[in-house]
C-alpha cells in the first residue's frame, strides 16, 4: 500500500525547492548588483580593477550555476526529500552572500575559500539527490544502464575543491595581491563556465534520450559545482 504523505511530498517538493532557490538566488543577485554600484574601483575601469571584475563575473556565473543545477534536478527526477534538501539551499545562499561580500583585491583569498566550500557543498548535495532519486521507480529511464558513482568519479571535483581552498589559504596567509591572483581568478571563471556548459549539454541530451548507454555512471548526469 502506497504512503500518501510520501507521494504528496514527491509531488509538491519540486515547487517548494525551486521557489526557495529562486528567492535565495534573487537576493544574491541583488547583493551582487549593490556591490558593483557601491564600489568606486568597479565603476571606474582600471588595470587594478581587473581582478575584482573577474570575481564579479565568476560570482554571477556561480549563482546561475546553482540555479541551473537545482532546476535541472527537479525537472529530471522525483525523489523523497529529507531535511537537508531544504537546509542546503539556504546554506549555499549564505555562502553566496559571503562570496559577494569578499569581492575585492584585498580579499581574494577569502573569496576563493568560500567558492571552494560552495563547490564542495553542491557536489555533496547533487550526489545525495541522485542517490535518493535512484530508489524511485519514476526515474528508472534515466538510471537504466548507469552504474553507481565511485570515488574515482569525483576525482576532478575533489581536485578542484582542494585547489580552490589551497589557493585561498595561501593568498590569505601571505596577503599576496600580485598578478598571479588574476590568473587564479581567470581559472575560476573558466571552471564555472565549463560547468555551466556541461549542464547545458547534458540537459539537451536528457531531452533527446531516456536510457543511458551502458557503462555510464550516475555522476555523468549529475552537476557537481556553484
C-alpha positions as CSV (number, residue, x, y, z in Angstrom):
1,X,0.0,0.0,0.0
2,X,1.4,3.4,-1.0
3,X,2.1,6.1,1.5
4,X,0.0,9.2,0.6
5,X,2.3,11.5,2.5
6,X,5.3,10.2,0.6
7,X,3.6,10.6,-2.7
8,X,2.3,14.1,-1.8
9,X,5.9,15.1,-0.8
10,X,7.3,13.9,-4.1
11,X,4.7,15.8,-5.9
12,X,5.0,19.1,-4.1
13,X,8.6,19.3,-3.2
14,X,10.0,20.4,-6.6
15,X,7.8,23.5,-6.5
16,X,8.9,24.2,-2.9
17,X,12.6,23.7,-3.7
18,X,12.5,25.9,-6.9
19,X,10.6,28.7,-5.0
20,X,13.1,28.6,-2.2
21,X,16.1,28.5,-4.5
22,X,14.7,31.3,-6.7
23,X,14.3,33.6,-3.7
24,X,17.8,32.9,-2.4
25,X,19.4,33.4,-5.9
26,X,17.4,36.6,-6.4
27,X,18.7,38.1,-3.1
28,X,22.3,37.0,-4.1
29,X,22.0,38.8,-7.5
30,X,20.6,41.9,-5.8
31,X,23.6,41.9,-3.4
32,X,26.0,41.5,-6.3
33,X,24.5,44.5,-8.1
34,X,24.6,46.6,-5.0
35,X,28.3,45.6,-4.6
36,X,29.0,46.8,-8.1
37,X,27.3,50.2,-7.9
38,X,28.7,50.9,-4.4
39,X,32.4,50.1,-5.3
40,X,34.2,53.0,-6.9
41,X,37.0,50.7,-8.0
42,X,34.5,48.7,-10.1
43,X,32.6,51.6,-11.6
44,X,35.8,53.2,-12.9
45,X,37.7,50.8,-15.1
46,X,41.4,50.4,-14.5
47,X,44.0,47.6,-14.7
48,X,43.8,47.3,-10.9
49,X,40.1,46.5,-11.1
50,X,40.6,43.5,-13.4
51,X,40.8,41.0,-10.6
52,X,37.6,42.4,-8.9
53,X,35.7,42.2,-12.2
54,X,36.8,38.6,-12.6
55,X,35.4,38.0,-9.2
56,X,32.1,39.7,-10.1
57,X,31.9,37.6,-13.3
58,X,32.7,34.3,-11.6
59,X,30.2,35.1,-8.8
60,X,27.5,35.8,-11.3
61,X,28.2,32.6,-13.2
62,X,28.3,30.7,-9.9
63,X,24.9,32.0,-8.9
64,X,23.5,30.9,-12.3
65,X,25.1,27.5,-12.0
66,X,23.5,26.8,-8.6
67,X,20.1,27.7,-10.1
68,X,20.6,25.5,-13.2
69,X,21.7,22.5,-11.0
70,X,18.6,22.7,-8.9
71,X,16.2,23.4,-11.8
72,X,17.7,20.6,-13.9
73,X,17.4,18.1,-11.0
74,X,13.8,18.8,-10.0
75,X,12.7,18.7,-13.7
76,X,14.5,15.4,-14.4
77,X,13.9,13.5,-11.2
78,X,11.4,12.7,-8.4
79,X,12.7,11.8,-5.0
80,X,11.7,11.7,-1.4
81,X,13.5,14.7,0.2
82,X,15.0,14.9,3.7
83,X,15.6,17.9,5.9
84,X,18.9,18.6,4.2
85,X,17.2,19.3,0.9
86,X,15.6,22.4,2.4
87,X,18.6,23.4,4.5
88,X,21.3,23.2,1.8
89,X,19.8,25.9,-0.5
90,X,19.7,28.3,2.4
91,X,23.3,27.4,3.5
92,X,24.5,27.8,-0.1
93,X,22.7,31.2,-0.2
94,X,24.5,32.4,2.9
95,X,27.8,31.4,1.3
96,X,26.9,33.2,-1.9
97,X,26.2,36.3,0.2
98,X,29.7,35.9,1.7
99,X,31.1,35.4,-1.8
100,X,29.7,38.8,-2.8
101,X,30.9,40.4,0.4
102,X,34.5,39.3,-0.2
103,X,34.8,40.7,-3.7
104,X,37.8,42.9,-3.8
105,X,41.6,42.9,-4.5
106,X,42.4,42.6,-0.8
107,X,40.1,39.7,0.0
108,X,40.8,37.3,-2.9
109,X,41.9,34.5,-0.5
110,X,38.7,34.6,1.5
111,X,36.7,34.7,-1.7
112,X,38.4,31.6,-3.0
113,X,37.9,29.7,0.2
114,X,34.1,30.5,0.1
115,X,33.9,29.4,-3.5
116,X,35.6,26.2,-2.7
117,X,33.2,25.5,0.1
118,X,30.2,26.2,-2.2
119,X,31.6,23.8,-4.8
120,X,32.1,21.1,-2.1
121,X,28.5,21.5,-0.7
122,X,27.0,21.4,-4.2
123,X,28.9,18.3,-5.2
124,X,27.7,16.5,-2.0
125,X,24.1,17.8,-2.3
126,X,23.8,16.8,-6.0
127,X,25.1,13.3,-5.3
128,X,22.8,12.9,-2.3
129,X,19.8,13.9,-4.5
130,X,20.7,11.3,-7.2
131,X,21.2,8.5,-4.7
132,X,17.7,9.1,-3.4
133,X,16.3,9.5,-7.0
134,X,17.8,6.2,-8.0
135,X,15.5,4.5,-5.4
136,X,12.3,5.8,-7.1
137,X,10.7,3.9,-10.0
138,X,9.8,7.1,-11.8
139,X,13.5,7.6,-12.6
140,X,14.3,4.2,-14.0
141,X,14.5,5.5,-17.5
142,X,17.4,7.8,-16.5
143,X,19.3,5.4,-14.4
144,X,19.0,2.3,-16.6
145,X,22.4,1.4,-17.8
146,X,24.2,3.8,-15.4
147,X,26.5,2.3,-12.7
148,X,26.7,3.8,-9.3
149,X,29.2,6.5,-8.7
150,X,32.5,5.7,-7.1
151,X,35.2,7.9,-5.5
152,X,37.0,7.8,-8.8
153,X,34.1,9.7,-10.4
154,X,34.7,12.6,-8.0
155,X,38.4,12.9,-8.7
156,X,38.1,16.0,-10.8
157,X,35.7,17.7,-8.3
158,X,37.9,16.9,-5.3
159,X,41.0,18.3,-7.1
160,X,39.1,21.5,-8.0
161,X,37.9,21.9,-4.4
162,X,41.4,21.3,-3.0
163,X,43.0,23.8,-5.4
164,X,40.4,26.5,-4.6
165,X,40.9,26.0,-0.8
166,X,44.7,25.8,-1.0
167,X,45.0,28.8,-3.2
168,X,42.6,30.7,-0.9
169,X,44.6,29.8,2.2
170,X,48.0,30.6,0.7
171,X,46.8,34.0,-0.6
172,X,45.2,34.8,2.8
173,X,48.2,33.8,4.8
174,X,50.8,35.6,2.6
175,X,48.5,38.5,1.8
176,X,49.6,38.3,-1.8
177,X,47.9,40.7,-4.2
178,X,50.0,40.4,-7.4
179,X,49.3,39.5,-10.9
180,X,49.1,35.7,-10.1
181,X,45.7,36.5,-8.4
182,X,44.3,37.5,-11.8
183,X,45.5,34.2,-13.3
184,X,43.8,32.2,-10.5
185,X,40.6,34.2,-10.8
186,X,40.5,33.7,-14.6
187,X,40.9,30.0,-14.0
188,X,37.9,30.0,-11.5
189,X,35.8,31.8,-14.1
190,X,36.8,29.3,-16.8
191,X,35.9,26.4,-14.4
192,X,32.5,27.8,-13.7
193,X,31.8,28.5,-17.3
194,X,32.8,24.9,-18.2
195,X,30.5,23.5,-15.5
196,X,27.6,25.7,-16.8
197,X,28.2,24.5,-20.4
198,X,28.3,20.9,-19.2
199,X,24.9,21.4,-17.5
200,X,23.5,22.8,-20.7
201,X,24.8,20.0,-22.9
202,X,23.5,17.3,-20.6
203,X,20.1,18.9,-20.3
204,X,19.8,18.8,-24.1
205,X,20.9,15.2,-24.1
206,X,18.3,14.4,-21.4
207,X,15.6,15.8,-23.6
208,X,16.6,13.6,-26.6
209,X,17.2,10.2,-25.0
210,X,15.8,8.4,-21.9
211,X,18.0,5.5,-21.2
212,X,21.8,6.0,-20.9
213,X,24.3,4.0,-22.8
214,X,25.8,1.2,-20.8
215,X,29.0,2.0,-18.9
216,X,27.9,5.5,-17.9
217,X,27.6,6.3,-14.2
218,X,25.0,8.3,-12.5
219,X,27.5,11.2,-12.0
220,X,27.7,11.6,-15.8
221,X,24.3,13.3,-15.4
222,X,24.7,15.0,-12.1
223,X,26.1,18.5,-11.7
224,X,29.0,18.8,-9.3
225,X,29.6,22.9,-8.9
226,X,28.4,27.0,-7.6
